[in-house]
Amino acid sequence: MNIYYVTYCLSKACLGEISENFSKIYWSFDKYKNITVYFYLISEIEEDVDIIWKKYYPC
């Protein structure tokens, strides 16, 4: 699957539905082929940060 398509699907599914404060999604790849996804916020609002942690890191 194309990384651009995955980014498009994530942005459509996540950015507007979770919070209006989301602005962009960025990817990071390391030498071990691990992928990190960054969700950038327009402004840092503690509630939005908590929402991200609860939705994507439920443990």
PDB file of N, H, CA, C and O in Angstrom:
ATOM      1  N   MET A   1       0.839  -1.171   0.000  1.00  0.00           N
ATOM      2  CA  MET A   1       0.000   0.000   0.000  1.00  0.00           C
ATOM      3  C   MET A   1       0.889   1.241   0.000  1.00  0.00           C
ATOM      4  O   MET A   1       1.909   1.286   0.689  1.00  0.00           O
ATOM      5  N   ASN A   2       0.509   2.204  -0.747  1.00  0.00           N
ATOM      6  H   ASN A   2      -0.319   2.167  -1.306  1.00  0.00           H
ATOM      7  CA  ASN A   2       1.247   3.439  -0.916  1.00  0.00           C
ATOM      8  C   ASN A   2       1.159   4.307   0.344  1.00  0.00           C
ATOM      9  O   ASN A   2       0.075   4.480   0.903  1.00  0.00           O
ATOM     10  N   ILE A   3       2.297   4.853   0.793  1.00  0.00           N
ATOM     11  H   ILE A   3       3.177   4.713   0.339  1.00  0.00           H
ATOM     12  CA  ILE A   3       2.336   5.676   2.007  1.00  0.00           C
ATOM     13  C   ILE A   3       1.466   6.916   1.868  1.00  0.00           C
ATOM     14  O   ILE A   3       0.901   7.388   2.854  1.00  0.00           O
ATOM     15  N   TYR A   4       1.352   7.449   0.659  1.00  0.00           N
ATOM     16  H   TYR A   4       1.811   7.065  -0.142  1.00  0.00           H
ATOM     17  CA  TYR A   4       0.510   8.623   0.450  1.00  0.00           C
ATOM     18  C   TYR A   4      -0.967   8.279   0.622  1.00  0.00           C
ATOM     19  O   TYR A   4      -1.742   9.077   1.150  1.00  0.00           O
ATOM     20  N   TYR A   5      -1.345   7.100   0.177  1.00  0.00           N
ATOM     21  H   TYR A   5      -0.716   6.452  -0.253  1.00  0.00           H
ATOM     22  CA  TYR A   5      -2.730   6.658   0.342  1.00  0.00           C
ATOM     23  C   TYR A   5      -3.052   6.415   1.815  1.00  0.00           C
ATOM     24  O   TYR A   5      -4.134   6.772   2.281  1.00  0.00           O
ATOM     25  N   VAL A   6      -2.127   5.817   2.539  1.00  0.00           N
ATOM     26  H   VAL A   6      -1.248   5.528   2.160  1.00  0.00           H
ATOM     27  CA  VAL A   6      -2.323   5.587   3.976  1.00  0.00           C
ATOM     28  C   VAL A   6      -2.468   6.923   4.702  1.00  0.00           C
ATOM     29  O   VAL A   6      -3.338   7.072   5.560  1.00  0.00           O
ATOM     30  N   THR A   7      -1.620   7.892   4.361  1.00  0.00           N
ATOM     31  H   THR A   7      -0.914   7.771   3.664  1.00  0.00           H
ATOM     32  CA  THR A   7      -1.716   9.216   4.971  1.00  0.00           C
ATOM     33  C   THR A   7      -3.058   9.861   4.659  1.00  0.00           C
ATOM     34  O   THR A   7      -3.681  10.462   5.534  1.00  0.00           O
ATOM     35  N   TYR A   8      -3.499   9.736   3.428  1.00  0.00           N
ATOM     36  H   TYR A   8      -2.993   9.247   2.718  1.00  0.00           H
ATOM     37  CA  TYR A   8      -4.799  10.296   3.037  1.00  0.00           C
ATOM     38  C   TYR A   8      -5.926   9.664   3.850  1.00  0.00           C
ATOM     39  O   TYR A   8      -6.795  10.371   4.360  1.00  0.00           O
ATOM     40  N   CYS A   9      -5.916   8.352   3.970  1.00  0.00           N
ATOM     41  H   CYS A   9      -5.210   7.777   3.556  1.00  0.00           H
ATOM     42  CA  CYS A   9      -6.967   7.654   4.724  1.00  0.00           C
ATOM     43  C   CYS A   9      -6.933   8.035   6.200  1.00  0.00           C
ATOM     44  O   CYS A   9      -7.980   8.254   6.808  1.00  0.00           O
ATOM     45  N   LEU A  10      -5.740   8.115   6.775  1.00  0.00           N
ATOM     46  H   LEU A  10      -4.890   7.937   6.280  1.00  0.00           H
ATOM     47  CA  LEU A  10      -5.625   8.526   8.174  1.00  0.00           C
ATOM     48  C   LEU A  10      -6.148   9.940   8.379  1.00  0.00           C
ATOM     49  O   LEU A  10      -6.856  10.213   9.349  1.00  0.00           O
ATOM     50  N   SER A  11      -5.802  10.823   7.477  1.00  0.00           N
ATOM     51  H   SER A  11      -5.227  10.601   6.689  1.00  0.00           H
ATOM     52  CA  SER A  11      -6.236  12.208   7.645  1.00  0.00           C
ATOM     53  C   SER A  11      -7.747  12.329   7.526  1.00  0.00           C
ATOM     54  O   SER A  11      -8.363  13.095   8.267  1.00  0.00           O
ATOM     55  N   LYS A  12      -8.349  11.593   6.617  1.00  0.00           N
ATOM     56  H   LYS A  12      -7.848  10.970   6.015  1.00  0.00           H
ATOM     57  CA  LYS A  12      -9.805  11.633   6.471  1.00  0.00           C
ATOM     58  C   LYS A  12     -10.496  11.001   7.663  1.00  0.00           C
ATOM     59  O   LYS A  12     -11.537  11.486   8.105  1.00  0.00           O
ATOM     60  N   ALA A  13      -9.931   9.928   8.187  1.00  0.00           N
ATOM     61  H   ALA A  13      -9.085   9.534   7.827  1.00  0.00           H
ATOM     62  CA  ALA A  13     -10.559   9.206   9.292  1.00  0.00           C
ATOM     63  C   ALA A  13     -10.325   9.879  10.637  1.00  0.00           C
ATOM     64  O   ALA A  13     -11.179   9.810  11.520  1.00  0.00           O
ATOM     65  N   CYS A  14      -9.184  10.527  10.801  1.00  0.00           N
ATOM     66  H   CYS A  14      -8.490  10.583  10.084  1.00  0.00           H
ATOM     67  CA  CYS A  14      -8.793  11.003  12.133  1.00  0.00           C
ATOM     68  C   CYS A  14      -8.878  12.506  12.318  1.00  0.00           C
ATOM     69  O   CYS A  14      -9.433  12.979  13.310  1.00  0.00           O
ATOM     70  N   LEU A  15      -8.347  13.245  11.396  1.00  0.00           N
ATOM     71  H   LEU A  15      -7.896  12.861  10.590  1.00  0.00           H
ATOM     72  CA  LEU A  15      -8.098  14.656  11.666  1.00  0.00           C
ATOM     73  C   LEU A  15      -9.344  15.447  12.012  1.00  0.00           C
ATOM     74  O   LEU A  15      -9.339  16.206  12.981  1.00  0.00           O
ATOM     75  N   GLY A  16     -10.401  15.290  11.252  1.00  0.00           N
ATOM     76  H   GLY A  16     -10.405  14.673  10.465  1.00  0.00           H
ATOM     77  CA  GLY A  16     -11.598  16.065  11.534  1.00  0.00           C
ATOM     78  C   GLY A  16     -12.498  15.451  12.576  1.00  0.00           C
ATOM     79  O   GLY A  16     -13.247  16.163  13.244  1.00  0.00           O
ATOM     80  N   GLU A  17     -12.441  14.132  12.728  1.00  0.00           N
ATOM     81  H   GLU A  17     -11.832  13.553  12.185  1.00  0.00           H
ATOM     82  CA  GLU A  17     -13.372  13.455  13.624  1.00  0.00           C
ATOM     83  C   GLU A  17     -12.956  13.534  15.085  1.00  0.00           C
ATOM     84  O   GLU A  17     -13.815  13.625  15.962  1.00  0.00           O
ATOM     85  N   ILE A  18     -11.683  13.502  15.360  1.00  0.00           N
ATOM     86  H   ILE A  18     -10.985  13.428  14.648  1.00  0.00           H
ATOM     87  CA  ILE A  18     -11.216  13.520  16.745  1.00  0.00           C
ATOM     88  C   ILE A  18     -11.268  14.944  17.295  1.00  0.00           C
ATOM     89  O   ILE A  18     -11.798  15.177  18.381  1.00  0.00           O
ATOM     90  N   SER A  19     -10.725  15.879  16.550  1.00  0.00           N
ATOM     91  H   SER A  19     -10.295  15.689  15.668  1.00  0.00           H
ATOM     92  CA  SER A  19     -10.680  17.270  17.008  1.00  0.00           C
ATOM     93  C   SER A  19     -10.419  18.179  15.817  1.00  0.00           C
ATOM     94  O   SER A  19      -9.726  17.798  14.874  1.00  0.00           O
ATOM     95  N   GLU A  20     -10.968  19.366  15.866  1.00  0.00           N
ATOM     96  H   GLU A  20     -11.531  19.676  16.633  1.00  0.00           H
ATOM     97  CA  GLU A  20     -10.717  20.366  14.819  1.00  0.00           C
ATOM     98  C   GLU A  20      -9.314  20.960  14.935  1.00  0.00           C
ATOM     99  O   GLU A  20      -8.879  21.711  14.062  1.00  0.00           O
ATOM    100  N   ASN A  21      -8.622  20.628  15.996  1.00  0.00           N
ATOM    101  H   ASN A  21      -8.976  20.018  16.705  1.00  0.00           H
ATOM    102  CA  ASN A  21      -7.310  21.192  16.275  1.00  0.00           C
ATOM    103  C   ASN A  21      -6.182  20.513  15.493  1.00  0.00           C
ATOM    104  O   ASN A  21      -5.070  21.039  15.464  1.00  0.00           O
ATOM    105  N   PHE A  22      -6.429  19.377  14.866  1.00  0.00           N
ATOM    106  H   PHE A  22      -7.333  18.950  14.889  1.00  0.00           H
ATOM    107  CA  PHE A  22      -5.393  18.686  14.107  1.00  0.00           C
ATOM    108  C   PHE A  22      -5.062  19.445  12.835  1.00  0.00           C
ATOM    109  O   PHE A  22      -5.950  20.000  12.187  1.00  0.00           O
ATOM    110  N   SER A  23      -3.786  19.468  12.477  1.00  0.00           N
ATOM    111  H   SER A  23      -3.065  19.018  13.003  1.00  0.00           H
ATOM    112  CA  SER A  23      -3.408  20.155  11.249  1.00  0.00           C
ATOM    113  C   SER A  23      -2.734  19.243  10.235  1.00  0.00           C
ATOM    114  O   SER A  23      -3.046  19.328   9.047  1.00  0.00           O
ATOM    115  N   LYS A  24      -1.815  18.367  10.663  1.00  0.00           N
ATOM    116  H   LYS A  24      -1.562  18.298  11.628  1.00  0.00           H
ATOM    117  CA  LYS A  24      -1.050  17.551   9.716  1.00  0.00           C
ATOM    118  C   LYS A  24      -0.665  16.221  10.335  1.00  0.00           C
ATOM    119  O   LYS A  24      -0.684  16.047  11.553  1.00  0.00           O
ATOM    120  N   ILE A  25      -0.313  15.286   9.458  1.00  0.00           N
ATOM    121  H   ILE A  25      -0.298  15.428   8.468  1.00  0.00           H
ATOM    122  CA  ILE A  25       0.249  14.005   9.870  1.00  0.00           C
ATOM    123  C   ILE A  25       1.632  13.889   9.235  1.00  0.00           C
ATOM    124  O   ILE A  25       1.798  14.135   8.040  1.00  0.00           O
ATOM    125  N   TYR A  26       2.617  13.515  10.039  1.00  0.00           N
ATOM    126  H   TYR A  26       2.483  13.315  11.009  1.00  0.00           H
ATOM    127  CA  TYR A  26       3.972  13.283   9.535  1.00  0.00           C
ATOM    128  C   TYR A  26       4.418  11.876   9.901  1.00  0.00           C
ATOM    129  O   TYR A  26       3.963  11.304  10.892  1.00  0.00           O
ATOM    130  N   TRP A  27       5.313  11.326   9.088  1.00  0.00           N
ATOM    131  H   TRP A  27       5.683  11.791   8.283  1.00  0.00           H
ATOM    132  CA  TRP A  27       5.851   9.983   9.295  1.00  0.00           C
ATOM    133  C   TRP A  27       7.337  10.075   9.557  1.00  0.00           C
ATOM    134  O   TRP A  27       8.019  10.968   9.054  1.00  0.00           O
ATOM    135  N   SER A  28       7.831   9.137  10.352  1.00  0.00           N
ATOM    136  H   SER A  28       7.278   8.412  10.761  1.00  0.00           H
ATOM    137  CA  SER A  28       9.263   9.026  10.600  1.00  0.00           C
ATOM    138  C   SER A  28       9.637   7.551  10.497  1.00  0.00           C
ATOM    139  O   SER A  28       8.947   6.688  11.039  1.00  0.00           O
ATOM    140  N   PHE A  29      10.731   7.272   9.799  1.00  0.00           N
ATOM    141  H   PHE A  29      11.291   7.973   9.358  1.00  0.00           H
ATOM    142  CA  PHE A  29      11.220   5.905   9.632  1.00  0.00           C
ATOM    143  C   PHE A  29      12.636   5.831  10.185  1.00  0.00           C
ATOM    144  O   PHE A  29      13.460   6.704   9.909  1.00  0.00           O
ATOM    145  N   ASP A  30      12.921   4.798  10.960  1.00  0.00           N
ATOM    146  H   ASP A  30      12.252   4.089  11.184  1.00  0.00           H
ATOM    147  CA  ASP A  30      14.280   4.647  11.464  1.00  0.00           C
ATOM    148  C   ASP A  30      14.999   3.519  10.722  1.00  0.00           C
ATOM    149  O   ASP A  30      14.428   2.888   9.833  1.00  0.00           O
ATOM    150  N   LYS A  31      16.249   3.274  11.093  1.00  0.00           N
ATOM    151  H   LYS A  31      16.714   3.787  11.815  1.00  0.00           H
ATOM    152  CA  LYS A  31      17.054   2.276  10.385  1.00  0.00           C
ATOM    153  C   LYS A  31      16.560   0.851  10.599  1.00  0.00           C
ATOM    154  O   LYS A  31      16.954  -0.056   9.866  1.00  0.00           O
ATOM    155  N   TYR A  32      15.694   0.640  11.602  1.00  0.00           N
ATOM    156  H   TYR A  32      15.374   1.377  12.198  1.00  0.00           H
ATOM    157  CA  TYR A  32      15.142  -0.689  11.867  1.00  0.00           C
ATOM    158  C   TYR A  32      13.773  -0.882  11.221  1.00  0.00           C
ATOM    159  O   TYR A  32      13.076  -1.856  11.506  1.00  0.00           O
ATOM    160  N   LYS A  33      13.395   0.045  10.356  1.00  0.00           N
ATOM    161  H   LYS A  33      13.961   0.836  10.124  1.00  0.00           H
ATOM    162  CA  LYS A  33      12.126   0.028   9.625  1.00  0.00           C
ATOM    163  C   LYS A  33      10.911   0.215  10.535  1.00  0.00           C
ATOM    164  O   LYS A  33       9.804  -0.210  10.202  1.00  0.00           O
ATOM    165  N   ASN A  34      11.128   0.849  11.676  1.00  0.00           N
ATOM    166  H   ASN A  34      12.026   1.194  11.946  1.00  0.00           H
ATOM    167  CA  ASN A  34      10.007   1.226  12.538  1.00  0.00           C
ATOM    168  C   ASN A  34       9.400   2.515  12.004  1.00  0.00           C
ATOM    169  O   ASN A  34      10.113   3.390  11.512  1.00  0.00           O
ATOM    170  N   ILE A  35       8.106   2.624  12.104  1.00  0.00           N
ATOM    171  H   ILE A  35       7.528   1.913  12.504  1.00  0.00           H
ATOM    172  CA  ILE A  35       7.401   3.809  11.636  1.00  0.00           C
ATOM    173  C   ILE A  35       6.787   4.521  12.841  1.00  0.00           C
ATOM    174  O   ILE A  35       6.144   3.900  13.687  1.00  0.00           O
ATOM    175  N   THR A  36       6.997   5.824  12.900  1.00  0.00           N
ATOM    176  H   THR A  36       7.520   6.329  12.213  1.00  0.00           H
ATOM    177  CA  THR A  36       6.362   6.651  13.917  1.00  0.00           C
ATOM    178  C   THR A  36       5.457   7.638  13.199  1.00  0.00           C
ATOM    179  O   THR A  36       5.871   8.279  12.233  1.00  0.00           O
ATOM    180  N   VAL A  37       4.232   7.758  13.666  1.00  0.00           N
ATOM    181  H   VAL A  37       3.895   7.236  14.451  1.00  0.00           H
ATOM    182  CA  VAL A  37       3.274   8.697  13.083  1.00  0.00           C
ATOM    183  C   VAL A  37       3.113   9.860  14.049  1.00  0.00           C
ATOM    184  O   VAL A  37       2.856   9.664  15.237  1.00  0.00           O
ATOM    185  N   TYR A  38       3.267  11.074  13.528  1.00  0.00           N
ATOM    186  H   TYR A  38       3.476  11.234  12.563  1.00  0.00           H
ATOM    187  CA  TYR A  38       3.113  12.281  14.336  1.00  0.00           C
ATOM    188  C   TYR A  38       1.852  13.015  13.906  1.00  0.00           C
ATOM    189  O   TYR A  38       1.644  13.259  12.718  1.00  0.00           O
ATOM    190  N   PHE A  39       1.019  13.365  14.866  1.00  0.00           N
ATOM    191  H   PHE A  39       1.189  13.167  15.832  1.00  0.00           H
ATOM    192  CA  PHE A  39      -0.171  14.165  14.623  1.00  0.00           C
ATOM    193  C   PHE A  39       0.118  15.574  15.139  1.00  0.00           C
ATOM    194  O   PHE A  39       0.244  15.784  16.346  1.00  0.00           O
ATOM    195  N   TYR A  40       0.222  16.524  14.233  1.00  0.00           N
ATOM    196  H   TYR A  40       0.119  16.354  13.253  1.00  0.00           H
ATOM    197  CA  TYR A  40       0.522  17.893  14.629  1.00  0.00           C
ATOM    198  C   TYR A  40      -0.761  18.655  14.920  1.00  0.00           C
ATOM    199  O   TYR A  40      -1.738  18.564  14.178  1.00  0.00           O
ATOM    200  N   LEU A  41      -0.740  19.403  16.009  1.00  0.00           N
ATOM    201  H   LEU A  41       0.055  19.476  16.612  1.00  0.00           H
ATOM    202  CA  LEU A  41      -1.887  20.199  16.422  1.00  0.00           C
ATOM    203  C   LEU A  41      -1.665  21.660  16.041  1.00  0.00           C
ATOM    204  O   LEU A  41      -0.531  22.137  16.004  1.00  0.00           O
ATOM    205  N   ILE A  42      -2.752  22.359  15.761  1.00  0.00           N
ATOM    206  H   ILE A  42      -3.674  21.971  15.791  1.00  0.00           H
ATOM    207  CA  ILE A  42      -2.665  23.785  15.465  1.00  0.00           C
ATOM    208  C   ILE A  42      -2.181  24.521  16.708  1.00  0.00           C
ATOM    209  O   ILE A  42      -1.292  25.370  16.626  1.00  0.00           O
ATOM    210  N   SER A  43      -2.755  24.202  17.837  1.00  0.00           N
ATOM    211  H   SER A  43      -3.477  23.512  17.903  1.00  0.00           H
ATOM    212  CA  SER A  43      -2.295  24.748  19.112  1.00  0.00           C
ATOM    213  C   SER A  43      -2.390  23.647  20.158  1.00  0.00           C
ATOM    214  O   SER A  43      -3.252  22.773  20.073  1.00  0.00           O
ATOM    215  N   GLU A  44      -1.506  23.694  21.139  1.00  0.00           N
ATOM    216  H   GLU A  44      -0.806  24.405  21.208  1.00  0.00           H
ATOM    217  CA  GLU A  44      -1.483  22.640  22.148  1.00  0.00           C
ATOM    218  C   GLU A  44      -2.574  22.888  23.185  1.00  0.00           C
ATOM    219  O   GLU A  44      -2.508  23.825  23.980  1.00  0.00           O
ATOM    220  N   ILE A  45      -3.558  22.032  23.148  1.00  0.00           N
ATOM    221  H   ILE A  45      -3.612  21.271  22.502  1.00  0.00           H
ATOM    222  CA  ILE A  45      -4.652  22.072  24.108  1.00  0.00           C
ATOM    223  C   ILE A  45      -4.608  20.745  24.851  1.00  0.00           C
ATOM    224  O   ILE A  45      -4.657  19.683  24.232  1.00  0.00           O
ATOM    225  N   GLU A  46      -4.517  20.801  26.157  1.00  0.00           N
ATOM    226  H   GLU A  46      -4.477  21.664  26.660  1.00  0.00           H
ATOM    227  CA  GLU A  46      -4.323  19.589  26.957  1.00  0.00           C
ATOM    228  C   GLU A  46      -5.405  18.541  26.694  1.00  0.00           C
ATOM    229  O   GLU A  46      -5.111  17.346  26.693  1.00  0.00           O
ATOM    230  N   GLU A  47      -6.640  18.965  26.473  1.00  0.00           N
ATOM    231  H   GLU A  47      -6.879  19.936  26.474  1.00  0.00           H
ATOM    232  CA  GLU A  47      -7.724  18.016  26.193  1.00  0.00           C
ATOM    233  C   GLU A  47      -7.460  17.236  24.908  1.00  0.00           C
ATOM    234  O   GLU A  47      -7.705  16.031  24.853  1.00  0.00           O
ATOM    235  N   ASP A  48      -6.964  17.915  23.876  1.00  0.00           N
ATOM    236  H   ASP A  48      -6.765  18.894  23.920  1.00  0.00           H
ATOM    237  CA  ASP A  48      -6.669  17.242  22.615  1.00  0.00           C
ATOM    238  C   ASP A  48      -5.526  16.251  22.769  1.00  0.00           C
ATOM    239  O   ASP A  48      -5.564  15.166  22.189  1.00  0.00           O
ATOM    240  N   VAL A  49      -4.518  16.610  23.538  1.00  0.00           N
ATOM    241  H   VAL A  49      -4.487  17.491  24.009  1.00  0.00           H
ATOM    242  CA  VAL A  49      -3.406  15.695  23.791  1.00  0.00           C
ATOM    243  C   VAL A  49      -3.920  14.458  24.521  1.00  0.00           C
ATOM    244  O   VAL A  49      -3.524  13.340  24.194  1.00  0.00           O
ATOM    245  N   ASP A  50      -4.792  14.646  25.500  1.00  0.00           N
ATOM    246  H   ASP A  50      -5.114  15.555  25.766  1.00  0.00           H
ATOM    247  CA  ASP A  50      -5.378  13.517  26.229  1.00  0.00           C
ATOM    248  C   ASP A  50      -6.204  12.628  25.311  1.00  0.00           C
ATOM    249  O   ASP A  50      -6.167  11.404  25.435  1.00  0.00           O
ATOM    250  N   ILE A  51      -6.949  13.234  24.392  1.00  0.00           N
ATOM    251  H   ILE A  51      -6.979  14.228  24.291  1.00  0.00           H
ATOM    252  CA  ILE A  51      -7.757  12.462  23.442  1.00  0.00           C
ATOM    253  C   ILE A  51      -6.861  11.578  22.583  1.00  0.00           C
ATOM    254  O   ILE A  51      -7.170  10.407  22.363  1.00  0.00           O
ATOM    255  N   ILE A  52      -5.753  12.131  22.099  1.00  0.00           N
ATOM    256  H   ILE A  52      -5.501  13.082  22.278  1.00  0.00           H
ATOM    257  CA  ILE A  52      -4.823  11.354  21.269  1.00  0.00           C
ATOM    258  C   ILE A  52      -4.280  10.176  22.062  1.00  0.00           C
ATOM    259  O   ILE A  52      -4.266   9.049  21.568  1.00  0.00           O
ATOM    260  N   TRP A  53      -3.833  10.427  23.283  1.00  0.00           N
ATOM    261  H   TRP A  53      -3.844  11.343  23.684  1.00  0.00           H
ATOM    262  CA  TRP A  53      -3.267   9.346  24.096  1.00  0.00           C
ATOM    263  C   TRP A  53      -4.300   8.264  24.370  1.00  0.00           C
ATOM    264  O   TRP A  53      -3.974   7.079  24.300  1.00  0.00           O
ATOM    265  N   LYS A  54      -5.519   8.634  24.677  1.00  0.00           N
ATOM    266  H   LYS A  54      -5.784   9.596  24.734  1.00  0.00           H
ATOM    267  CA  LYS A  54      -6.548   7.641  24.983  1.00  0.00           C
ATOM    268  C   LYS A  54      -6.945   6.834  23.756  1.00  0.00           C
ATOM    269  O   LYS A  54      -7.209   5.636  23.856  1.00  0.00           O
ATOM    270  N   LYS A  55      -6.989   7.487  22.597  1.00  0.00           N
ATOM    271  H   LYS A  55      -6.775   8.461  22.516  1.00  0.00           H
ATOM    272  CA  LYS A  55      -7.424   6.797  21.385  1.00  0.00           C
ATOM    273  C   LYS A  55      -6.337   5.891  20.813  1.00  0.00           C
ATOM    274  O   LYS A  55      -6.630   4.777  20.379  1.00  0.00           O
ATOM    275  N   TYR A  56      -5.084   6.354  20.807  1.00  0.00           N
ATOM    276  H   TYR A  56      -4.846   7.259  21.159  1.00  0.00           H
ATOM    277  CA  TYR A  56      -4.024   5.616  20.126  1.00  0.00           C
ATOM    278  C   TYR A  56      -3.071   4.882  21.062  1.00  0.00           C
ATOM    279  O   TYR A  56      -2.296   4.038  20.611  1.00  0.00           O
ATOM    280  N   TYR A  57      -3.115   5.184  22.340  1.00  0.00           N
ATOM    281  H   TYR A  57      -3.745   5.870  22.706  1.00  0.00           H
ATOM    282  CA  TYR A  57      -2.277   4.498  23.323  1.00  0.00           C
ATOM    283  C   TYR A  57      -3.141   4.115  24.520  1.00  0.00           C
ATOM    284  O   TYR A  57      -2.952   4.647  25.614  1.00  0.00           O
ATOM    285  N   PRO A  58      -4.090   3.194  24.323  1.00  0.00           N
ATOM    286  CA  PRO A  58      -5.083   2.909  25.362  1.00  0.00           C
ATOM    287  C   PRO A  58      -4.546   2.188  26.600  1.00  0.00           C
ATOM    288  O   PRO A  58      -5.260   2.095  27.598  1.00  0.00           O
ATOM    289  N   CYS A  59      -3.341   1.688  26.569  1.00  0.00           N
ATOM    290  H   CYS A  59      -2.761   1.764  25.758  1.00  0.00           H
ATOM    291  CA  CYS A  59      -2.819   0.916  27.712  1.00  0.00           C
ATOM    292  C   CYS A  59      -2.559   1.760  28.919  1.00  0.00           C
ATOM    293  O   CYS A  59      -2.121   1.247  29.948  1.00  0.00           O
TER     294      CYS A  59
END
